[in-house]
């Protein structure tokens, strides 16, 4: 009966988060309303929501999302072409658990891992 999941991650600055996801990662705004302290973005069939948490310490933020893709190499290259920083331990590689993955950290240290089955 479950059909989808939309993670909610913390953000300190809506403008910075929106800029990163829209202009760096290629997401777009979801919905017509602009809610104070809340942001919704989507790309393809993936939607991510953000709630304002001004006192968030990025060094203590453990928000994480795993996003599956059917074109991991193309996605990775598109982010590199757009000058998106890859997590120092998250460069694109094949993992022993049967996934090809890479990871990014957003402006609030939310970890985004992208993966495709080998």
N, C-alpha and C positions, 0 to 999 in steps of 0.2 A: 503494500500500500504506500510506502514512502516513495516519493518521486524525485526529490532534489534536496540539497542542503545549501544554505547560504551562510557561511561563517560571518561572525561579527568580531571585528578586531578593534583594539583601541587606537586612537589617534590623538595627538596633542594639538595639531594645527590643521584644520580642515583644508585650508588653501594649499598647504604644502603636500598633504596627502592626495588631494585632488590633482594637483599638478603632476605628481609622480605617476599616479596610475593612468591618467589620461594622456599626458604628453610623453612619458617615458615608456610605459608598458602597453599603450594602445587600447586601454579600456575606454568606455564612454559612460556618461551619466546614465543612471537608470531612473526612469520616472520623470515626471514633470515638476514635481515639488522640490523646493530647496529647504530642507528642514534644518533648523538651528541645531548645531551640535551633532548632526547625523549625516552620513554620506552613503550613497549606494552607487556602485559602479558595476559594469558588466562587460564581458568580452566573450564572444561566441555564446556558449551555454553556461558560462560561469558568472556568478554574481557574488560580490563581496560587499558586506556592509561594514561601516565604521561608526563607532560611537566616540564622542568627545571625552577625553580623559586628560585634562590640562596638566595634572600633577604626575602623569606617567613618567617614570624614570626609564628611558630606553634600555639602560643596562640591566634592568630587572624585568623586562618584558619578555615573556616566553610565548607570545602569540605565534601560532604556526598554522599553515594551510598547505595541504598536498593537493596539487592540481594535475590531473591527467591530461595528456595531449596525444594527438595522433601524428604530430610532426615536430618532435622534440628538437631535431637539428635545425629546422627552419626557424622555430621560435627562438632558440638560443642565439642564432645568428642575427635575427631581427633585433634582439635586445642589445647585442654587441654593437650592431650598426647604429643603434640609438644611444650609445655611450652609457648603457646601464651597467652599474658595477655588479659583478658576480661575487657572491659570498666567498671569502678566502678559502674555505674548505668545501665549496660547492660548485667547482667547475664541472662541465659536462663530462660524464663518464658512465660506463656500464658498471652496474652494481652486482654483487654476488647474489642478490635476491631477485634477479631477473628483470631489473628496471634500468633504463638509461635515464639519468637524472642530472639536474643542476638546481642551484638555490640562489636566492636573492634576499637581501634585507631591505625592507622599505624604510622610510625616514624615521619610523618609530621602533625599529628593530623587530618588526613582525617578519618571521621567516616564511618565505614563499618557496616551496619546493615543487618543481615541475618534473613529471615523469612519464615515461612511455614504456610499455612492456616490450621486452626483447623478443 
